[in-house]
Amino acid sequence: MSDKLNALLNRLKSQQRDLILAMAEHDGMAAGSALRQVAELENVIAAVEAVADEEANRERKSG
């Protein structure tokens, strides 16, 4: 995985983790907006991982 993709992935996961931990601090159901942010981050994380896999496959084929 390229350094830039890896750094982006780490930032996204960190942000998602921070949101989840913040929600865990509160009693009751988390706000819908917070849940949407976590879900959106999960989608972006999956997309970045897919691009990283594509790049790794491309490098293996050309290497």
mmCIF file as gemmi writes it, N, C-alpha and C atoms, coordinates in Angstrom:
data_model
loop_
_atom_site.group_PDB
_atom_site.id
_atom_site.type_symbol
_atom_site.label_atom_id
_atom_site.label_alt_id
_atom_site.label_comp_id
_atom_site.label_asym_id
_atom_site.label_entity_id
_atom_site.label_seq_id
_atom_site.pdbx_PDB_ins_code
_atom_site.Cartn_x
_atom_site.Cartn_y
_atom_site.Cartn_z
_atom_site.occupancy
_atom_site.B_iso_or_equiv
_atom_site.pdbx_formal_charge
_atom_site.auth_seq_id
_atom_site.auth_asym_id
_atom_site.pdbx_PDB_model_num
ATOM 1 N N . MET Axp A 1 ? 0.85 -1.171 0 1 0 ? 1 A 1
ATOM 2 C CA . MET Axp A 1 ? 0 0 0 1 0 ? 1 A 1
ATOM 3 C C . MET Axp A 1 ? 0.897 1.236 0 1 0 ? 1 A 1
ATOM 4 N N . SER Axp A 2 ? 0.525 2.2 -0.792 1 0 ? 2 A 1
ATOM 5 C CA . SER Axp A 2 ? 1.348 3.411 -0.842 1 0 ? 2 A 1
ATOM 6 C C . SER Axp A 2 ? 1.296 4.14 0.499 1 0 ? 2 A 1
ATOM 7 N N . ASP Axp A 3 ? 2.329 4.909 0.739 1 0 ? 3 A 1
ATOM 8 C CA . ASP Axp A 3 ? 2.401 5.664 1.993 1 0 ? 3 A 1
ATOM 9 C C . ASP Axp A 3 ? 1.222 6.623 2.133 1 0 ? 3 A 1
ATOM 10 N N . LYS Axp A 4 ? 0.832 7.249 1.025 1 0 ? 4 A 1
ATOM 11 C CA . LYS Axp A 4 ? -0.277 8.211 1.077 1 0 ? 4 A 1
ATOM 12 C C . LYS Axp A 4 ? -1.597 7.514 1.385 1 0 ? 4 A 1
ATOM 13 N N . LEU Axp A 5 ? -1.846 6.37 0.752 1 0 ? 5 A 1
ATOM 14 C CA . LEU Axp A 5 ? -3.077 5.631 1.035 1 0 ? 5 A 1
ATOM 15 C C . LEU Axp A 5 ? -3.084 5.118 2.469 1 0 ? 5 A 1
ATOM 16 N N . ASN Axp A 6 ? -1.948 4.646 2.919 1 0 ? 6 A 1
ATOM 17 C CA . ASN Axp A 6 ? -1.842 4.148 4.289 1 0 ? 6 A 1
ATOM 18 C C . ASN Axp A 6 ? -2.09 5.266 5.299 1 0 ? 6 A 1
ATOM 19 N N . ALA Axp A 7 ? -1.538 6.44 5.044 1 0 ? 7 A 1
ATOM 20 C CA . ALA Axp A 7 ? -1.745 7.579 5.939 1 0 ? 7 A 1
ATOM 21 C C . ALA Axp A 7 ? -3.217 7.999 5.951 1 0 ? 7 A 1
ATOM 22 N N . LEU Axp A 8 ? -3.837 8.025 4.784 1 0 ? 8 A 1
ATOM 23 C CA . LEU Axp A 8 ? -5.26 8.358 4.706 1 0 ? 8 A 1
ATOM 24 C C . LEU Axp A 8 ? -6.093 7.337 5.468 1 0 ? 8 A 1
ATOM 25 N N . LEU Axp A 9 ? -5.805 6.074 5.268 1 0 ? 9 A 1
ATOM 26 C CA . LEU Axp A 9 ? -6.535 5.016 5.951 1 0 ? 9 A 1
ATOM 27 C C . LEU Axp A 9 ? -6.388 5.142 7.467 1 0 ? 9 A 1
ATOM 28 N N . ASN Axp A 10 ? -5.205 5.424 7.924 1 0 ? 10 A 1
ATOM 29 C CA . ASN Axp A 10 ? -4.982 5.6 9.366 1 0 ? 10 A 1
ATOM 30 C C . ASN Axp A 10 ? -5.765 6.784 9.917 1 0 ? 10 A 1
ATOM 31 N N . ARG Axp A 11 ? -5.804 7.896 9.167 1 0 ? 11 A 1
ATOM 32 C CA . ARG Axp A 11 ? -6.56 9.066 9.621 1 0 ? 11 A 1
ATOM 33 C C . ARG Axp A 11 ? -8.056 8.764 9.695 1 0 ? 11 A 1
ATOM 34 N N . LEU Axp A 12 ? -8.568 8.091 8.677 1 0 ? 12 A 1
ATOM 35 C CA . LEU Axp A 12 ? -9.993 7.759 8.646 1 0 ? 12 A 1
ATOM 36 C C . LEU Axp A 12 ? -10.369 6.826 9.797 1 0 ? 12 A 1
ATOM 37 N N . LYS Axp A 13 ? -9.553 5.802 10.007 1 0 ? 13 A 1
ATOM 38 C CA . LYS Axp A 13 ? -9.834 4.86 11.095 1 0 ? 13 A 1
ATOM 39 C C . LYS Axp A 13 ? -9.748 5.534 12.454 1 0 ? 13 A 1
ATOM 40 N N . SER Axp A 14 ? -8.796 6.431 12.602 1 0 ? 14 A 1
ATOM 41 C CA . SER Axp A 14 ? -8.648 7.155 13.861 1 0 ? 14 A 1
ATOM 42 C C . SER Axp A 14 ? -9.863 8.034 14.125 1 0 ? 14 A 1
ATOM 43 N N . GLN Axp A 15 ? -10.313 8.73 13.094 1 0 ? 15 A 1
ATOM 44 C CA . GLN Axp A 15 ? -11.489 9.59 13.241 1 0 ? 15 A 1
ATOM 45 C C . GLN Axp A 15 ? -12.721 8.761 13.59 1 0 ? 15 A 1
ATOM 46 N N . GLN Axp A 16 ? -12.88 7.625 12.919 1 0 ? 16 A 1
ATOM 47 C CA . GLN Axp A 16 ? -14.016 6.75 13.204 1 0 ? 16 A 1
ATOM 48 C C . GLN Axp A 16 ? -13.947 6.212 14.634 1 0 ? 16 A 1
ATOM 49 N N . ARG Axp A 17 ? -12.782 5.784 15.041 1 0 ? 17 A 1
ATOM 50 C CA . ARG Axp A 17 ? -12.591 5.265 16.4 1 0 ? 17 A 1
ATOM 51 C C . ARG Axp A 17 ? -12.916 6.334 17.44 1 0 ? 17 A 1
ATOM 52 N N . ASP Axp A 18 ? -12.453 7.569 17.195 1 0 ? 18 A 1
ATOM 53 C CA . ASP Axp A 18 ? -12.729 8.67 18.116 1 0 ? 18 A 1
ATOM 54 C C . ASP Axp A 18 ? -14.228 8.922 18.248 1 0 ? 18 A 1
ATOM 55 N N . LEU Axp A 19 ? -14.947 8.885 17.132 1 0 ? 19 A 1
ATOM 56 C CA . LEU Axp A 19 ? -16.396 9.075 17.172 1 0 ? 19 A 1
ATOM 57 C C . LEU Axp A 19 ? -17.082 7.966 17.968 1 0 ? 19 A 1
ATOM 58 N N . ILE Axp A 20 ? -16.674 6.738 17.72 1 0 ? 20 A 1
ATOM 59 C CA . ILE Axp A 20 ? -17.276 5.601 18.419 1 0 ? 20 A 1
ATOM 60 C C . ILE Axp A 20 ? -17.005 5.684 19.913 1 0 ? 20 A 1
ATOM 61 N N . LEU Axp A 21 ? -15.786 6.003 20.285 1 0 ? 21 A 1
ATOM 62 C CA . LEU Axp A 21 ? -15.456 6.119 21.704 1 0 ? 21 A 1
ATOM 63 C C . LEU Axp A 21 ? -16.212 7.269 22.36 1 0 ? 21 A 1
ATOM 64 N N . ALA Axp A 22 ? -16.399 8.37 21.639 1 0 ? 22 A 1
ATOM 65 C CA . ALA Axp A 22 ? -17.162 9.496 22.177 1 0 ? 22 A 1
ATOM 66 C C . ALA Axp A 22 ? -18.621 9.097 22.387 1 0 ? 22 A 1
ATOM 67 N N . MET Axp A 23 ? -19.175 8.339 21.447 1 0 ? 23 A 1
ATOM 68 C CA . MET Axp A 23 ? -20.557 7.881 21.607 1 0 ? 23 A 1
ATOM 69 C C . MET Axp A 23 ? -20.688 6.936 22.79 1 0 ? 23 A 1
ATOM 70 N N . ALA Axp A 24 ? -19.673 6.141 23.032 1 0 ? 24 A 1
ATOM 71 C CA . ALA Axp A 24 ? -19.715 5.178 24.127 1 0 ? 24 A 1
ATOM 72 C C . ALA Axp A 24 ? -19.724 5.867 25.489 1 0 ? 24 A 1
ATOM 73 N N . GLU Axp A 25 ? -19.242 7.091 25.55 1 0 ? 25 A 1
ATOM 74 C CA . GLU Axp A 25 ? -19.193 7.836 26.808 1 0 ? 25 A 1
ATOM 75 C C . GLU Axp A 25 ? -20.571 8.302 27.274 1 0 ? 25 A 1
ATOM 76 N N . HIS Axp A 26 ? -21.536 8.339 26.367 1 0 ? 26 A 1
ATOM 77 C CA . HIS Axp A 26 ? -22.863 8.858 26.685 1 0 ? 26 A 1
ATOM 78 C C . HIS Axp A 26 ? -23.853 7.718 26.874 1 0 ? 26 A 1
ATOM 79 N N . ASP Axp A 27 ? -24.714 7.883 27.849 1 0 ? 27 A 1
ATOM 80 C CA . ASP Axp A 27 ? -25.796 6.918 28.045 1 0 ? 27 A 1
ATOM 81 C C . ASP Axp A 27 ? -26.857 7.142 26.978 1 0 ? 27 A 1
ATOM 82 N N . GLY Axp A 28 ? -27.556 6.106 26.658 1 0 ? 28 A 1
ATOM 83 C CA . GLY Axp A 28 ? -28.629 6.232 25.677 1 0 ? 28 A 1
ATOM 84 C C . GLY Axp A 28 ? -28.129 6.069 24.257 1 0 ? 28 A 1
ATOM 85 N N . MET Axp A 29 ? -29.034 6.279 23.356 1 0 ? 29 A 1
ATOM 86 C CA . MET Axp A 29 ? -28.752 6.101 21.928 1 0 ? 29 A 1
ATOM 87 C C . MET Axp A 29 ? -27.962 7.295 21.395 1 0 ? 29 A 1
ATOM 88 N N . ALA Axp A 30 ? -27 6.992 20.557 1 0 ? 30 A 1
ATOM 89 C CA . ALA Axp A 30 ? -26.203 8.048 19.928 1 0 ? 30 A 1
ATOM 90 C C . ALA Axp A 30 ? -27.064 8.822 18.936 1 0 ? 30 A 1
ATOM 91 N N . ALA Axp A 31 ? -26.708 10.059 18.721 1 0 ? 31 A 1
ATOM 92 C CA . ALA Axp A 31 ? -27.424 10.894 17.757 1 0 ? 31 A 1
ATOM 93 C C . ALA Axp A 31 ? -27.297 10.289 16.358 1 0 ? 31 A 1
ATOM 94 N N . GLY Axp A 32 ? -28.358 10.459 15.6 1 0 ? 32 A 1
ATOM 95 C CA . GLY Axp A 32 ? -28.357 9.94 14.234 1 0 ? 32 A 1
ATOM 96 C C . GLY Axp A 32 ? -27.225 10.487 13.4 1 0 ? 32 A 1
ATOM 97 N N . SER Axp A 33 ? -26.886 11.753 13.615 1 0 ? 33 A 1
ATOM 98 C CA . SER Axp A 33 ? -25.802 12.354 12.835 1 0 ? 33 A 1
ATOM 99 C C . SER Axp A 33 ? -24.467 11.677 13.129 1 0 ? 33 A 1
ATOM 100 N N . ALA Axp A 34 ? -24.242 11.311 14.39 1 0 ? 34 A 1
ATOM 101 C CA . ALA Axp A 34 ? -22.998 10.623 14.753 1 0 ? 34 A 1
ATOM 102 C C . ALA Axp A 34 ? -22.965 9.236 14.129 1 0 ? 34 A 1
ATOM 103 N N . LEU Axp A 35 ? -24.105 8.558 14.158 1 0 ? 35 A 1
ATOM 104 C CA . LEU Axp A 35 ? -24.173 7.229 13.542 1 0 ? 35 A 1
ATOM 105 C C . LEU Axp A 35 ? -23.929 7.308 12.038 1 0 ? 35 A 1
ATOM 106 N N . ARG Axp A 36 ? -24.478 8.331 11.408 1 0 ? 36 A 1
ATOM 107 C CA . ARG Axp A 36 ? -24.257 8.508 9.966 1 0 ? 36 A 1
ATOM 108 C C . ARG Axp A 36 ? -22.788 8.775 9.665 1 0 ? 36 A 1
ATOM 109 N N . GLN Axp A 37 ? -22.14 9.577 10.514 1 0 ? 37 A 1
ATOM 110 C CA . GLN Axp A 37 ? -20.718 9.861 10.308 1 0 ? 37 A 1
ATOM 111 C C . GLN Axp A 37 ? -19.894 8.58 10.395 1 0 ? 37 A 1
ATOM 112 N N . VAL Axp A 38 ? -20.204 7.731 11.369 1 0 ? 38 A 1
ATOM 113 C CA . VAL Axp A 38 ? -19.476 6.47 11.512 1 0 ? 38 A 1
ATOM 114 C C . VAL Axp A 38 ? -19.704 5.603 10.278 1 0 ? 38 A 1
ATOM 115 N N . ALA Axp A 39 ? -20.943 5.526 9.819 1 0 ? 39 A 1
ATOM 116 C CA . ALA Axp A 39 ? -21.26 4.717 8.641 1 0 ? 39 A 1
ATOM 117 C C . ALA Axp A 39 ? -20.582 5.263 7.389 1 0 ? 39 A 1
ATOM 118 N N . GLU Axp A 40 ? -20.587 6.585 7.235 1 0 ? 40 A 1
ATOM 119 C CA . GLU Axp A 40 ? -19.924 7.193 6.082 1 0 ? 40 A 1
ATOM 120 C C . GLU Axp A 40 ? -18.425 6.926 6.107 1 0 ? 40 A 1
ATOM 121 N N . LEU Axp A 41 ? -17.836 7.035 7.285 1 0 ? 41 A 1
ATOM 122 C CA . LEU Axp A 41 ? -16.403 6.733 7.402 1 0 ? 41 A 1
ATOM 123 C C . LEU Axp A 41 ? -16.135 5.273 7.056 1 0 ? 41 A 1
ATOM 124 N N . GLU Axp A 42 ? -17.013 4.372 7.479 1 0 ? 42 A 1
ATOM 125 C CA . GLU Axp A 42 ? -16.834 2.953 7.161 1 0 ? 42 A 1
ATOM 126 C C . GLU Axp A 42 ? -16.84 2.736 5.651 1 0 ? 42 A 1
ATOM 127 N N . ASN Axp A 43 ? -17.735 3.44 4.953 1 0 ? 43 A 1
ATOM 128 C CA . ASN Axp A 43 ? -17.787 3.331 3.49 1 0 ? 43 A 1
ATOM 129 C C . ASN Axp A 43 ? -16.515 3.867 2.844 1 0 ? 43 A 1
ATOM 130 N N . VAL Axp A 44 ? -16.014 4.972 3.338 1 0 ? 44 A 1
ATOM 131 C CA . VAL Axp A 44 ? -14.788 5.55 2.781 1 0 ? 44 A 1
ATOM 132 C C . VAL Axp A 44 ? -13.592 4.648 3.081 1 0 ? 44 A 1
ATOM 133 N N . ILE Axp A 45 ? -13.544 4.092 4.287 1 0 ? 45 A 1
ATOM 134 C CA . ILE Axp A 45 ? -12.467 3.162 4.646 1 0 ? 45 A 1
ATOM 135 C C . ILE Axp A 45 ? -12.473 1.973 3.698 1 0 ? 45 A 1
ATOM 136 N N . ALA Axp A 46 ? -13.651 1.419 3.442 1 0 ? 46 A 1
ATOM 137 C CA . ALA Axp A 46 ? -13.759 0.279 2.518 1 0 ? 46 A 1
ATOM 138 C C . ALA Axp A 46 ? -13.303 0.678 1.114 1 0 ? 46 A 1
ATOM 139 N N . ALA Axp A 47 ? -13.654 1.873 0.679 1 0 ? 47 A 1
ATOM 140 C CA . ALA Axp A 47 ? -13.243 2.335 -0.651 1 0 ? 47 A 1
ATOM 141 C C . ALA Axp A 47 ? -11.733 2.502 -0.737 1 0 ? 47 A 1
ATOM 142 N N . VAL Axp A 48 ? -11.126 3.071 0.284 1 0 ? 48 A 1
ATOM 143 C CA . VAL Axp A 48 ? -9.667 3.254 0.291 1 0 ? 48 A 1
ATOM 144 C C . VAL Axp A 48 ? -8.981 1.887 0.287 1 0 ? 48 A 1
ATOM 145 N N . GLU Axp A 49 ? -9.493 0.95 1.085 1 0 ? 49 A 1
ATOM 146 C CA . GLU Axp A 49 ? -8.911 -0.397 1.1 1 0 ? 49 A 1
ATOM 147 C C . GLU Axp A 49 ? -9.041 -1.07 -0.264 1 0 ? 49 A 1
ATOM 148 N N . ALA Axp A 50 ? -10.17 -0.853 -0.946 1 0 ? 50 A 1
ATOM 149 C CA . ALA Axp A 50 ? -10.351 -1.43 -2.281 1 0 ? 50 A 1
ATOM 150 C C . ALA Axp A 50 ? -9.347 -0.844 -3.271 1 0 ? 50 A 1
ATOM 151 N N . VAL Axp A 51 ? -9.144 0.465 -3.212 1 0 ? 51 A 1
ATOM 152 C CA . VAL Axp A 51 ? -8.162 1.099 -4.097 1 0 ? 51 A 1
ATOM 153 C C . VAL Axp A 51 ? -6.761 0.587 -3.785 1 0 ? 51 A 1
ATOM 154 N N . ALA Axp A 52 ? -6.448 0.432 -2.509 1 0 ? 52 A 1
ATOM 155 C CA . ALA Axp A 52 ? -5.137 -0.081 -2.119 1 0 ? 52 A 1
ATOM 156 C C . ALA Axp A 52 ? -4.926 -1.495 -2.655 1 0 ? 52 A 1
ATOM 157 N N . ASP Axp A 53 ? -5.972 -2.321 -2.579 1 0 ? 53 A 1
ATOM 158 C CA . ASP Axp A 53 ? -5.877 -3.682 -3.126 1 0 ? 53 A 1
ATOM 159 C C . ASP Axp A 53 ? -5.666 -3.658 -4.634 1 0 ? 53 A 1
ATOM 160 N N . GLU Axp A 54 ? -6.399 -2.78 -5.32 1 0 ? 54 A 1
ATOM 161 C CA . GLU Axp A 54 ? -6.228 -2.654 -6.772 1 0 ? 54 A 1
ATOM 162 C C . GLU Axp A 54 ? -4.81 -2.239 -7.127 1 0 ? 54 A 1
ATOM 163 N N . GLU Axp A 55 ? -4.283 -1.283 -6.387 1 0 ? 55 A 1
ATOM 164 C CA . GLU Axp A 55 ? -2.917 -0.826 -6.637 1 0 ? 55 A 1
ATOM 165 C C . GLU Axp A 55 ? -1.902 -1.94 -6.373 1 0 ? 55 A 1
ATOM 166 N N . ALA Axp A 56 ? -2.117 -2.713 -5.311 1 0 ? 56 A 1
ATOM 167 C CA . ALA Axp A 56 ? -1.207 -3.813 -4.992 1 0 ? 56 A 1
ATOM 168 C C . ALA Axp A 56 ? -1.259 -4.872 -6.092 1 0 ? 56 A 1
ATOM 169 N N . ASN Axp A 57 ? -2.453 -5.172 -6.592 1 0 ? 57 A 1
ATOM 170 C CA . ASN Axp A 57 ? -2.582 -6.148 -7.678 1 0 ? 57 A 1
ATOM 171 C C . ASN Axp A 57 ? -1.912 -5.636 -8.942 1 0 ? 57 A 1
ATOM 172 N N . ARG Axp A 58 ? -2.066 -4.357 -9.219 1 0 ? 58 A 1
ATOM 173 C CA . ARG Axp A 58 ? -1.454 -3.757 -10.414 1 0 ? 58 A 1
ATOM 174 C C . ARG Axp A 58 ? 0.075 -3.841 -10.315 1 0 ? 58 A 1
ATOM 175 N N . GLU Axp A 59 ? 0.599 -3.573 -9.131 1 0 ? 59 A 1
ATOM 176 C CA . GLU Axp A 59 ? 2.048 -3.638 -8.931 1 0 ? 59 A 1
ATOM 177 C C . GLU Axp A 59 ? 2.57 -5.073 -9.087 1 0 ? 59 A 1
ATOM 178 N N . ARG Axp A 60 ? 1.81 -6.044 -8.563 1 0 ? 60 A 1
ATOM 179 C CA . ARG Axp A 60 ? 2.233 -7.454 -8.687 1 0 ? 60 A 1
ATOM 180 C C . ARG Axp A 60 ? 2.26 -7.894 -10.142 1 0 ? 60 A 1
ATOM 181 N N . LYS Axp A 61 ? 1.264 -7.468 -10.901 1 0 ? 61 A 1
ATOM 182 C CA . LYS Axp A 61 ? 1.177 -7.863 -12.315 1 0 ? 61 A 1
ATOM 183 C C . LYS Axp A 61 ? 2.274 -7.227 -13.145 1 0 ? 61 A 1
ATOM 184 N N . SER Axp A 62 ? 2.63 -5.995 -12.808 1 0 ? 62 A 1
ATOM 185 C CA . SER Axp A 62 ? 3.657 -5.308 -13.6 1 0 ? 62 A 1
ATOM 186 C C . SER Axp A 62 ? 5.055 -5.586 -13.098 1 0 ? 62 A 1
ATOM 187 N N . GLY Axp A 63 ? 5.168 -6.127 -11.868 1 0 ? 63 A 1
ATOM 188 C CA . GLY Axp A 63 ? 6.478 -6.342 -11.242 1 0 ? 63 A 1
ATOM 189 C C . GLY Axp A 63 ? 7.077 -7.615 -11.606 1 0 ? 63 A 1
